[in-house]
């Protein structure tokens, strides 16, 4: 992480001179979930304050979160690929059913911290970028992540085994495989629709970020929360490749460098937000508002064993089946080598 920050800062020092000969450029950006910190604290000020300041107003980005544009999330990747959208941020798991490679770094139960996630992302970056360009006409410009994804439930539970028979909102193929392994019924529901689904009993439990769920007021209906990191909600900054290739080289250089800086700042923020979210949802202290008074369900040795069993018996084998031999080979050579794991 320190090396990445130093490299990013060195690149940013060259930006003022670069902007002098930059043509005026305007484009649209679809941001991540409106109301959550990755968008409000990082993406929005980046596009509306930092970019104009860095470029002397040469670059104008019209940015809106996908949740304000009528999108559900899963279509964003496709719309960037086909050129309907110029640039967007999307959680990669949203599209993992269609593109299994997208979930490579964020499989359930495999990564335990934001720092570990950053290292795995770095090992995978170049392979994934090549895959996106050759297979999906997409330019990879950076990543972002939410805090640890945790389990919220309406009714009492004391262990992961208690999720058997419950309807659980799960985002992405890996979370769905995890819920299935526990004996639950995974449901795919857009983030903005989860709180009413919890309130009405359409779902019994749901998985999202520890702080994301707090800000979305899931605690108004869900009264029990597990601190166990399920996965992290990795997102990517993507651009349509044809559109990207039509930009002036100075604009490309600026965006390439500055978006890596945005990535670093998002990861730094996410590293603090799991503890903040759990504290705000339970008894505090909470820097984000009133404490929600949820009951924290401590993780047990049995839970840890059940998660490990799920990874070995369901998560990795099902990912291998979905993704194919070439994808597994890439995973083993990059992410697996970083984590000390191998998919057989």
C-alpha distance (Angstrom), angle and dihedral (degrees) to the residues before:
residue distance angle dihedral
X1 . . .
X2 3.85 . .
X3 3.82 91.3 .
X4 3.80 90.8 49.9
X5 3.83 91.2 50.8
X6 3.83 92.5 49.4
X7 3.81 92.2 49.2
X8 3.79 91.5 48.0
X9 3.80 93.5 49.5
X10 3.80 91.5 50.1
X11 3.78 90.1 53.6
X12 3.81 93.0 47.5
X13 3.82 91.6 55.8
X14 3.81 89.0 66.5
X15 3.80 95.3 53.2
X16 3.84 102.2 91.0
X17 3.82 92.5 58.5
X18 3.79 90.8 44.5
X19 3.82 91.4 55.2
X20 3.82 93.9 57.4
X21 3.80 94.1 78.9
X22 3.80 96.8 30.9
X23 3.82 117.3 125.3
X24 3.78 119.2 -127.2
X25 3.80 106.6 -91.8
X26 3.80 130.7 -178.1
X27 3.78 128.0 -175.3
X28 3.80 144.3 151.9
X29 3.80 126.0 -103.8
X30 3.79 126.2 -166.7
X31 3.78 107.9 -149.4
X32 3.78 133.1 -155.6
X33 3.81 126.2 -94.0
X34 3.80 110.2 -30.0
X35 3.79 113.6 -128.8
X36 3.81 94.9 30.8
X37 3.78 122.5 104.2
X38 3.81 98.4 -112.7
X39 3.80 87.2 64.7
X40 3.81 103.8 30.0
X41 3.81 98.1 39.9
X42 3.80 101.0 32.2
X43 3.82 119.5 12.7
X44 3.81 98.5 39.8
X45 3.83 97.2 50.1
X46 3.80 90.0 41.3
X47 3.80 93.5 58.2
X48 3.80 99.0 33.8
X49 3.82 101.4 37.0
X50 3.80 114.1 14.5
X51 3.80 99.1 42.0
X52 3.84 95.7 50.0
X53 3.82 90.3 44.5
X54 3.81 94.3 48.5
X55 3.80 94.2 46.9
X56 3.79 100.5 37.7
X57 3.79 89.1 -115.2
X58 3.82 93.2 -54.0
X59 3.82 92.4 123.6
X60 3.79 120.6 52.9
X61 3.80 117.9 -174.9
X62 3.79 119.4 -170.7
X63 3.81 101.7 -151.8
X64 3.79 130.2 -173.1
X65 3.83 129.1 161.7
X66 3.79 114.6 -110.9
X67 3.79 89.9 -121.2
X68 3.82 89.5 65.9
X69 3.79 93.6 47.9
X70 3.80 98.8 59.6
X71 3.80 96.1 -103.6
X72 3.81 122.1 135.4
X73 3.81 95.3 -153.8
X74 3.79 106.7 -112.3
X75 3.81 93.4 82.0
X76 3.82 96.6 55.0
X77 3.82 95.8 85.1
X78 3.82 91.9 51.0
X79 3.80 92.9 47.0
X80 3.79 91.9 53.4
X81 3.79 90.3 46.7
X82 3.81 94.3 53.2
X83 3.80 94.5 42.2
X84 3.80 98.8 -110.6
X85 3.81 87.0 119.4
X86 3.79 122.6 40.3
X87 3.80 97.8 -157.1
X88 3.79 135.1 -4.2
X89 3.77 146.1 163.1
X90 3.78 115.3 -130.1
X91 3.80 138.2 170.2
X92 3.80 102.0 -112.7
X93 3.80 94.6 -142.7
X94 3.81 89.6 64.1
X95 3.79 88.7 74.6
X96 3.80 99.9 31.5
X97 3.79 93.6 109.5
X98 3.81 89.3 64.6
X99 3.82 97.3 31.2
X100 3.83 109.4 30.0
X101 3.81 91.4 -177.5
X102 3.81 87.6 70.3
X103 3.80 91.7 71.4
X104 3.79 96.7 49.0
X105 3.81 98.3 110.5
X106 3.79 97.9 35.2
X107 3.79 104.8 52.9
X108 3.80 115.7 150.0
X109 3.80 115.6 -92.3
X110 3.80 96.3 3.7
X111 3.82 103.2 96.5
X112 3.79 124.2 44.9
X113 3.82 106.2 -171.9
X114 3.80 143.9 23.7
X115 3.80 89.2 -112.9
X116 3.80 91.1 55.3
X117 3.80 89.3 46.6
X118 3.82 91.2 53.5
X119 3.80 91.3 53.0
X120 3.80 92.3 49.3
X121 3.81 91.4 47.5
X122 3.80 91.1 52.9
X123 3.80 92.0 52.5
X124 3.82 91.2 50.4
X125 3.82 100.4 39.6
X126 3.80 101.6 94.9
X127 3.82 95.0 42.2
X128 3.80 91.7 49.0
X129 3.81 92.6 46.2
X130 3.81 90.6 54.1
X131 3.81 90.9 47.3
X132 3.81 92.2 51.8
X133 3.80 93.6 49.1
X134 3.79 97.2 46.0
X135 3.81 99.2 37.7
X136 3.80 105.8 28.6
X137 3.81 109.3 21.8
X138 3.81 90.3 -118.9
X139 3.81 131.5 135.3
X140 3.81 114.7 -143.2
X141 3.80 111.0 -140.8
X142 3.78 103.2 168.1
X143 3.77 149.0 -45.8
X144 3.77 138.4 -107.6
X145 3.76 134.0 -176.0
X146 3.75 143.2 -158.8
X147 3.76 123.0 -135.4
X148 3.81 122.6 -88.8
X149 3.80 113.2 -46.2
X150 3.81 109.5 -126.2
X151 3.80 138.4 -179.1
X152 3.82 121.9 -97.3
X153 3.83 119.4 -171.2
X154 3.79 135.2 -174.3
X155 3.79 94.4 -146.3
X156 3.77 132.5 43.2
X157 3.78 120.6 -77.3
X158 3.77 129.6 169.9
X159 3.80 101.6 -170.9
X160 3.80 142.9 11.7
X161 3.79 88.8 -98.8
X162 3.82 88.3 66.9
X163 3.81 89.8 69.4
X164 3.80 89.3 75.0
X165 3.79 108.7 119.3
X166 3.82 94.3 12.3
X167 3.80 126.6 121.3
X168 3.80 107.7 -120.5
X169 3.80 128.8 -171.8
X170 3.80 104.8 -130.4
X171 3.79 126.3 -179.0
X172 3.78 115.0 -146.4
X173 3.78 136.3 -0.4
X174 3.81 95.6 -76.1
X175 3.81 94.6 54.5
X176 3.79 89.5 45.7
X177 3.81 90.8 52.4
X178 3.80 89.0 49.9
X179 3.81 93.7 51.5
X180 3.80 90.8 46.7
X181 3.80 90.4 52.1
X182 3.81 89.8 53.4
X183 3.81 90.0 53.0
X184 3.80 95.0 -107.7
X185 3.81 129.2 126.8
X186 3.83 112.0 -112.5
X187 3.80 117.7 -145.9
X188 3.80 126.6 -168.2
X189 3.82 109.2 -136.4
X190 3.81 128.0 162.6
X191 3.80 113.2 -109.1
X192 3.81 94.5 -114.9
X193 3.81 90.6 53.8
X194 3.80 98.0 51.3
X195 3.82 100.1 84.0
X196 3.84 93.7 56.3
X197 3.81 89.0 43.3
X198 3.81 89.9 55.1
X199 3.79 91.4 45.3
X200 3.80 93.5 51.9
X201 3.81 95.8 41.0
X202 3.80 94.9 -114.3
X203 3.81 83.5 131.4
X204 3.80 129.0 24.5
X205 3.79 96.4 -158.1
X206 3.79 138.6 9.1
X207 3.79 138.1 -163.9
X208 3.81 124.0 -135.0
X209 3.79 141.5 122.2
X210 3.80 119.0 -48.2
X211 3.82 91.6 -122.5
X212 3.81 96.6 28.9
X213 3.80 91.4 61.7
X214 3.80 90.8 47.9
X215 3.81 92.4 53.1
X216 3.80 90.9 46.4
X217 3.84 89.2 52.2
X218 3.80 95.3 -121.4
X219 3.80 85.7 149.5
X220 3.82 89.8 72.7
X221 3.81 88.0 75.9
X222 3.80 104.8 14.1
X223 3.79 111.9 68.9
X224 3.83 102.1 175.5
X225 3.80 127.6 61.0
X226 3.81 134.6 -176.5
X227 3.83 120.1 -146.3
X228 3.82 92.5 -150.8
X229 3.84 112.0 122.3
X230 3.81 105.5 -124.4
X231 3.80 92.9 178.4
X232 3.83 134.7 -53.8
X233 3.81 115.3 -105.9
X234 3.81 100.1 -113.9
X235 3.81 113.7 -156.8
X236 3.80 132.6 -170.7
X237 3.81 136.3 -148.2
X238 3.81 103.9 -130.7
X239 3.81 135.3 -178.8
X240 3.79 131.5 -169.8
X241 3.81 104.1 -102.4
X242 3.82 96.4 -138.4
X243 3.80 91.0 50.9
X244 3.81 90.8 45.1
X245 3.81 92.5 51.7
X246 3.81 89.2 54.4
X247 3.82 93.1 59.6
X248 3.79 121.5 99.4
X249 3.80 112.9 -96.7
X250 3.81 91.6 -117.4
X251 3.81 90.7 56.2
X252 3.79 90.7 47.6
X253 3.81 91.4 50.0
X254 3.78 92.6 49.1
X255 3.80 94.9 47.7
X256 3.80 92.8 44.8
X257 3.79 92.0 54.7
X258 3.80 99.6 37.4
X259 3.80 95.1 46.8
X260 3.80 89.6 55.4
X261 3.80 86.2 55.5
X262 3.79 89.6 51.3
X263 3.80 89.4 50.9
X264 3.79 91.9 53.9
X265 3.81 92.7 49.9
X266 3.82 92.2 48.8
X267 3.81 92.2 51.9
X268 3.80 90.7 48.5
X269 3.81 90.3 52.6
X270 3.81 93.7 46.0
X271 3.80 91.1 53.3
X272 3.82 89.6 66.2
X273 3.79 99.8 40.3
X274 3.80 103.8 74.5
X275 3.80 92.5 66.3
X276 3.81 91.0 41.2
X277 3.79 92.4 51.3
X278 3.78 94.8 47.9
X279 3.80 91.2 48.2
X280 3.81 93.2 48.2
X281 3.80 92.7 47.6
X282 3.81 92.5 50.4
X283 3.80 129.3 26.2
X284 3.79 102.3 -37.4
X285 2.90 155.6 178.5
X286 3.82 89.2 -139.6
X287 3.80 125.0 -173.2
X288 3.82 91.7 -176.5
X289 3.81 101.0 60.0
X290 3.79 139.8 -69.3
X291 3.78 119.5 -7.1
X292 3.80 113.1 -106.8
X293 3.80 99.5 -144.8
X294 3.81 96.2 -134.4
X295 3.79 118.3 161.2
X296 3.80 113.4 -107.8
X297 3.81 111.6 -137.4
X298 3.83 106.4 -150.5
X299 3.77 117.2 -133.6
X300 3.80 112.9 -113.6
X301 3.79 133.7 -156.3
X302 3.79 87.1 -106.6
X303 3.81 89.8 55.8
X304 3.79 91.1 50.5
X305 3.80 90.5 49.8
X306 3.80 92.1 47.7
X307 3.80 91.5 50.5
X308 3.82 90.9 49.8
X309 3.80 89.9 48.6
X310 3.82 90.0 51.0
X311 3.80 91.7 51.8
X312 3.80 92.6 50.7
X313 3.80 98.9 39.3
X314 3.80 102.9 33.8
X315 3.82 119.4 3.1
X316 3.80 100.9 54.7
X317 3.84 97.9 33.9
X318 3.81 93.1 47.8
X319 3.80 91.4 46.3
X320 3.82 89.4 51.7
X321 3.81 90.9 50.6
X322 3.80 92.4 49.2
X323 3.78 96.9 42.6
X324 3.81 103.4 40.4
X325 3.79 136.4 -138.4
X326 3.82 98.0 -62.3
X327 3.78 91.3 49.5
X328 3.81 91.9 49.4
X329 3.81 90.7 49.3
X330 3.81 89.7 52.9
X331 3.82 90.5 47.7
X332 3.81 92.7 51.2
X333 3.83 92.5 47.3
X334 3.81 94.9 48.9
X335 3.80 119.9 15.7
X336 3.79 95.4 21.7
X337 3.80 92.7 50.9
X338 3.81 90.3 50.4
X339 3.81 92.8 49.3
X340 3.79 97.2 37.8
X341 3.82 92.7 -117.4
X342 3.80 135.0 122.6
X343 3.79 130.5 -159.3
X344 3.79 107.3 -143.7
